[in-house]
Amino acid sequence: MTARNLISNERQARDVESIVTDLDRALSSEQILKSIVEGLPQEIIAGVQRTLTTERNELKNLLKAYQDAKTGDFTALKEQTGNDPGAFLIAARIMRGFSQKELARKLGLREQAIQRWETERYRSISLANYLKVARTLGVRLRLDDISVIGDAWDAPYDVPKEEMTKVLRHARDKGWFEIGEASDENASSTLIRYVGDHVIRYGTPSLLRTGLNIVNHTGDWSLLSWKAQITRQAEDKINKFHPIYRVINVSWLMDLVRLSRLENGPKLARDFLLDHGIVLITEPQIPGMTIDGAAFLIEDVPVIGMTLRRDTIDNFWFTLLHEVAHIVLHYRTGLSSGFFDDTDSPGIDEFEEEANQFASNILLPEQIWARSTARIAKTPEPIEKLANQIGIHPAIIFGRIQMERNDYKIFTNRIGRGTVRKQLFETA
């Protein structure tokens, strides 16, 4: 499937039906479920079960809406389109009873053109072609029918000069796009178009889930610019490798954790996640930002962005697993809006608490940690012994001890400082 909240053709319907069947089997068979979660710490299995249940129910609703529409009941399908003008055209085609091939024939196009447009939700189509498709489907458009575009055009383009200068300096320094020696005025226009294109296609990261109160950050130009760059790099990888993320498959999680033992573990983790349908992009933070990591979707593909603002092994693995948690636990319950995380935040909401617990327990299961003498150790030896026993990098445990004791002066030479950026800020 390519559209998260809409089934648009028979192939997608068959794919979804197959996934629903697999999820039904997993949730109704203790043996099958056990094989899926085997090896995972007991503390996170319940969360995985909830995610599988949510995914099954959501996919069933999508499938039913599509099947109902084929029999003439378009109520649920209309609800699923929301204010998305691209989804509106897809729904209109289904309601007219046209296949993608039939619509292509009426427009004098190849079927692949319609498939591509619908995959992209008509985001890359010209206005003239959008109107041509609409007329062919017998759709009459009013401005309020496509008000979502108006919302996107309200992006914060009246950027304070100081903020623009800061972001532009970062963009030039990091080689974001071809601005070369262009004047500040021309470079600023290029940057605004660059971010504006992103906002029109994906909207703004309006919710920054880092505290007890979810803060509106639609006007945070630095965050918008950073996310636009993460997205551009992720799109390149998606177009090149075509990753597919499968909610029902979580057996790889412990293999990811065990990569932490290796000297080049962070670099291996990036390739490993791509093999399992998740794109990891590292991009330094723009000065003034306080983001450690982010997780969001590009179509159905989960993307993790990391700033590596703390260049330590313990922080890398906790932040990475925190973002992986959002993907595994919140794929249908928040990932489409995105999570933009500041690990220094003093308060956390329900989603962040779940992600924190997931990351902590999968790296160092609470049942093991509570009984270990390493928890109260004052010398490195017991801590390193425990790390070897459970198969993780000892820096992860040293970092946890610093946090639990609220003493960041102890074991400072044991958390792998200065070893991550040199692996992940190279040319991928």
C-alpha positions in Angstrom: 0.0 0.0 0.0 1.1 3.5 -0.7 -1.7 5.6 0.8 -2.0 5.3 4.6 -5.7 6.0 4.9 -7.1 5.0 1.5 -7.1 1.8 -0.6 -7.2 2.8 -4.2 -7.1 -0.4 -6.3 -7.6 -4.1 -6.3 -4.0 -4.9 -5.8 -3.8 -2.8 -2.6 -7.0 -4.4 -1.4 -5.5 -7.9 -1.9 -2.3 -6.8 -0.1 -4.3 -5.4 2.8 -6.5 -8.5 3.0 -3.4 -10.7 3.2 -1.9 -8.5 6.0 -5.2 -8.6 7.9 -5.3 -12.4 7.7 -1.8 -12.6 9.0 -2.6 -10.2 11.9 -5.8 -12.2 12.7 -3.7 -15.4 12.9 -1.1 -13.8 15.1 -3.5 -12.3 17.5 -5.7 -15.4 17.8 -2.8 -17.9 18.1 -0.6 -17.8 21.2 2.0 -19.9 19.3 2.2 -17.6 16.3 2.3 -14.5 18.5 5.0 -16.1 20.6 7.1 -16.6 17.5 6.7 -12.9 16.5 7.8 -11.5 19.9 10.3 -14.3 20.8 13.4 -12.9 22.4 11.8 -9.5 23.3 11.8 -8.4 26.9 8.5 -9.1 28.6 8.1 -5.5 29.5 7.5 -4.4 25.8 5.5 -7.4 24.5 2.2 -5.9 25.6 2.9 -2.7 23.7 3.6 -4.8 20.5 0.4 -6.6 20.9 -1.5 -3.3 21.2 0.2 -2.1 18.0 -0.8 -5.3 16.1 -4.4 -4.9 17.3 -4.5 -1.3 16.2 -3.0 -2.1 12.8 -5.5 -4.9 12.2 -8.5 -2.8 13.1 -7.4 0.2 11.0 -6.7 -2.0 8.0 -10.1 -3.7 8.3 -11.7 -0.3 8.3 -9.8 0.7 5.2 -10.7 -2.5 3.4 -14.4 -2.3 4.4 -14.6 1.3 3.1 -13.1 0.3 -0.3 -15.4 -2.8 -0.5 -18.5 -0.7 0.5 -17.7 1.9 -2.2 -17.6 -0.8 -4.9 -21.2 -1.7 -3.9 -22.4 1.9 -3.9 -21.9 3.0 -0.3 -19.4 5.8 -0.3 -19.9 7.1 3.3 -16.7 5.7 4.8 -14.6 6.4 1.7 -15.6 10.0 1.8 -14.6 10.2 5.5 -11.2 8.7 4.7 -10.3 11.4 2.1 -10.6 14.2 4.6 -9.4 17.5 3.1 -6.8 15.9 1.0 -7.4 17.0 -2.6 -5.3 14.1 -4.0 -7.3 11.5 -2.0 -10.5 13.3 -3.2 -9.6 12.4 -6.8 -8.8 8.8 -5.9 -12.1 8.5 -4.1 -14.0 10.1 -7.1 -12.5 7.6 -9.5 -13.6 4.7 -7.2 -17.0 6.2 -6.9 -17.4 6.4 -10.7 -16.4 2.8 -10.9 -13.3 3.4 -13.0 -10.2 1.4 -12.6 -6.8 3.2 -12.9 -6.5 1.7 -16.4 -9.9 3.0 -17.5 -9.2 6.5 -16.2 -5.9 6.5 -18.0 -7.6 5.5 -21.3 -10.1 8.3 -21.0 -7.3 10.8 -20.4 -5.2 9.4 -23.3 -2.4 8.3 -20.9 -0.7 5.1 -19.8 -2.0 3.3 -16.7 1.4 3.9 -15.1 0.8 7.7 -15.1 -2.3 7.3 -13.1 -0.6 4.8 -10.7 2.2 7.3 -10.2 -0.1 10.3 -9.6 -2.2 8.3 -7.1 0.9 7.0 -5.3 1.9 10.6 -4.8 -1.6 11.7 -4.0 -1.4 14.0 -7.1 1.1 16.1 -5.2 3.5 16.5 -8.2 0.7 17.1 -10.8 0.2 20.5 -12.4 -2.9 22.4 -11.7 -4.0 22.1 -15.4 -3.7 18.3 -15.2 -5.4 18.1 -11.9 -8.4 20.0 -13.3 -8.3 17.7 -16.4 -8.6 14.6 -14.2 -11.3 16.3 -12.1 -13.4 17.1 -15.3 -13.0 13.6 -16.6 -14.3 12.2 -13.3 -17.2 14.7 -13.3 -15.9 16.5 -10.3 -16.7 20.2 -9.8 -14.2 22.0 -7.5 -14.8 24.9 -5.3 -12.0 26.7 -3.4 -13.2 25.4 -0.1 -13.0 21.9 -1.4 -9.2 22.2 -1.5 -8.7 24.4 1.5 -5.9 22.2 2.7 -3.7 23.7 0.0 -4.5 27.1 1.4 -3.4 26.0 4.9 0.0 24.9 3.4 0.5 28.2 1.7 0.2 29.9 5.1 3.7 28.6 6.0 5.8 31.0 7.9 7.6 32.7 5.0 7.9 36.1 6.8 11.1 34.9 8.5 13.1 37.2 10.7 16.4 38.2 9.0 18.4 36.8 11.9 16.7 33.5 11.7 17.0 33.3 7.9 20.7 34.2 8.1 21.3 31.4 10.7 19.5 28.7 8.7 21.1 29.8 5.4 24.6 29.7 6.9 23.9 26.2 8.1 22.5 25.1 4.7 25.5 26.5 2.9 27.9 24.9 5.4 26.3 21.5 5.1 25.8 21.6 1.3 22.0 21.2 1.3 21.4 22.3 -2.2 23.0 24.2 -5.1 23.2 27.8 -3.9 27.0 28.1 -4.2 28.1 31.8 -4.1 24.6 33.2 -4.8 23.7 36.5 -3.2 21.9 36.3 0.2 18.7 37.5 -1.5 18.8 34.8 -4.2 19.9 32.2 -1.7 17.1 33.1 0.7 14.5 32.8 -2.1 15.9 29.4 -2.9 15.7 28.3 0.7 12.1 29.5 1.0 11.1 27.6 -2.1 12.9 24.6 -0.8 11.0 24.6 2.5 7.8 25.7 0.9 7.7 22.8 -1.5 8.1 20.5 1.5 5.3 22.2 3.5 2.9 21.9 0.5 3.7 18.2 0.1 3.9 17.2 3.8 2.5 20.0 6.0 4.3 21.3 9.0 5.5 19.5 12.1 2.8 21.2 14.2 3.2 19.0 17.2 6.4 18.8 19.1 5.8 16.1 21.6 8.5 16.8 24.2 6.6 17.8 27.3 3.4 17.5 29.3 1.9 20.1 27.0 2.2 19.4 23.2 3.7 22.6 21.8 2.7 24.1 18.4 5.8 24.6 16.3 4.3 25.4 12.9 6.3 28.6 12.9 9.6 27.2 13.9 11.7 28.0 10.7 14.7 26.0 11.9 12.7 22.9 12.6 10.8 23.2 9.3 14.1 23.6 7.4 15.8 20.7 9.2 12.8 18.4 8.5 12.7 19.5 4.9 16.4 18.4 4.5 15.8 15.1 6.3 12.9 14.5 4.1 14.8 15.2 0.9 17.5 12.8 1.8 15.0 10.2 2.9 13.1 10.5 -0.4 16.4 9.8 -2.3 16.9 6.6 -0.3 13.3 5.5 -0.7 13.4 6.1 -4.5 16.7 4.1 -4.7 16.0 1.2 -2.3 12.1 1.0 -2.2 12.0 0.0 1.5 8.9 -1.8 2.8 8.0 -1.7 6.5 5.9 -4.5 8.0 4.3 -3.9 11.3 3.9 -7.6 12.0 7.6 -8.2 11.9 9.4 -7.2 15.1 11.8 -10.2 15.4 14.7 -8.0 14.2 14.6 -5.7 17.2 17.1 -7.6 19.4 19.5 -8.0 16.4 19.5 -4.2 16.2 20.3 -3.9 19.8 23.2 -6.4 19.6 24.8 -4.2 16.9 25.6 -1.8 19.7 28.5 -4.1 20.8 30.4 -3.4 17.6 32.8 -0.5 17.1 31.0 0.5 13.8 27.5 -0.3 15.3 25.9 3.0 14.5 26.9 2.8 10.8 25.7 -0.8 10.6 22.4 0.2 12.3 21.6 2.6 9.5 22.0 -0.2 6.9 20.2 -2.7 9.1 17.2 -0.5 9.5 16.9 0.1 5.8 16.8 -3.6 5.3 13.7 -3.6 7.6 11.9 -0.8 5.9 13.1 2.2 8.1 15.2 5.0 6.7 17.7 6.6 9.1 19.0 10.0 8.2 21.5 12.0 10.3 21.7 15.7 9.9 23.3 18.2 12.4 21.0 20.4 14.2 20.7 24.0 13.2 22.1 26.3 16.0 19.4 27.0 18.5 17.5 23.7 18.0 17.1 21.3 20.8 16.0 18.2 18.8 17.8 14.9 19.4 15.7 12.8 17.1 12.5 12.6 15.1 10.3 9.9 13.6 7.7 10.5 10.9 6.3 9.0 7.7 6.9 9.5 4.1 3.8 7.7 2.7 4.0 4.4 4.4 7.8 4.4 5.0 9.0 5.3 8.6 11.8 7.8 8.7 14.1 8.6 11.6 16.1 11.8 11.7 18.9 12.3 14.3 21.0 15.4 15.0 23.7 13.6 17.1 24.0 16.7 19.2 25.6 14.5 21.9 28.3 12.5 20.3 28.3 9.6 22.7 27.4 5.9 22.2 24.9 5.7 25.1 23.0 8.7 23.8 23.0 7.4 20.2 21.5 4.1 21.1 18.9 5.4 23.5 17.7 8.1 21.1 17.7 5.6 18.2 15.6 3.0 20.1 13.3 5.8 21.4 12.5 6.7 17.7 12.2 3.0 16.8 9.7 2.7 19.6 7.6 5.4 18.1 7.6 3.4 14.8 6.9 0.1 16.4 4.3 1.3 19.0 2.8 4.4 17.3 2.7 3.6 13.6 -1.1 4.2 13.4 -1.4 6.5 16.4 0.8 9.5 15.9 3.6 8.7 13.4 1.7 10.5 10.6 1.9 13.7 12.6 5.5 12.9 13.6 7.4 13.0 16.8 10.2 15.6 17.4 12.0 14.7 20.5 14.1 16.7 23.0 15.5 14.3 25.6 16.3 17.2 27.9 12.6 17.9 28.3 11.6 17.8 32.0 8.1 16.5 31.3 6.8 13.8 28.9 3.4 12.8 27.6 2.0 9.3 27.2 3.6 8.6 23.8 7.0 9.7 25.0 6.7 7.7 28.3 6.0 4.6 26.2 8.9 5.3 23.9 11.3 5.9 26.9 10.2 2.6 28.6 10.5 0.7 25.3 14.1 2.0 24.7 15.2 1.4 28.3 13.8 -2.1 28.4 14.9 -3.3 25.1 18.5 -2.1 25.7 18.6 -3.3 29.4 15.5 -5.3 30.5 14.2 -4.1 33.9 14.0 -7.7 35.2 17.8 -8.1 34.6 18.7 -4.6 35.8 16.7 -4.7 39.0 18.6 -7.8 40.2 22.1 -6.8 39.0 24.8 -5.7 41.4 26.1 -3.5 38.5 23.3 -1.1 39.4 25.2 0.0 42.5 28.7 -0.6 41.2 31.4 2.0 41.8 33.9 0.4 39.6 33.7 -0.4 35.8 34.2 -4.2 36.1 30.7 -5.4 37.2 29.2 -3.0 34.6 31.3 -4.3 31.7 30.6 -7.9 32.8 26.8 -7.3 32.7 27.1 -5.7 29.3 28.9 -8.7 27.9 26.3 -11.1 29.4 23.3 -9.4 27.8 25.2 -8.5 24.6 25.2 -4.7 24.5 27.9 -2.0 24.5 28.9 -1.2 28.1 28.6 2.6 27.3 24.8 2.1 27.4 24.9 0.9 31.0 27.4 3.5 32.1 25.1 6.2 30.6 22.1 4.8 32.4 24.0 4.8 35.7 24.9 8.5 35.2 21.2 9.3 34.5 19.8 7.2 37.5 22.4 8.6 39.9 22.0 12.1 38.4 25.8 12.3 38.4 27.3 13.0 35.0 30.8 13.3 36.3 31.2 9.6 36.9 32.3 7.2 34.2 32.7 10.1 31.8 35.4 8.2 29.9 33.2 5.2 29.5 30.2 6.5 27.4 32.0 6.5 24.0 32.4 10.2 23.6 33.4 11.3 20.1 32.8 8.0 18.3 29.4 8.3 16.5 29.5 11.5 14.4 32.6 10.4 12.5 30.6 7.3 11.4 27.4 8.9 10.4 28.2 12.4 9.2 30.3 11.1 6.4 28.9 10.8 2.9 26.4 8.0 2.9 
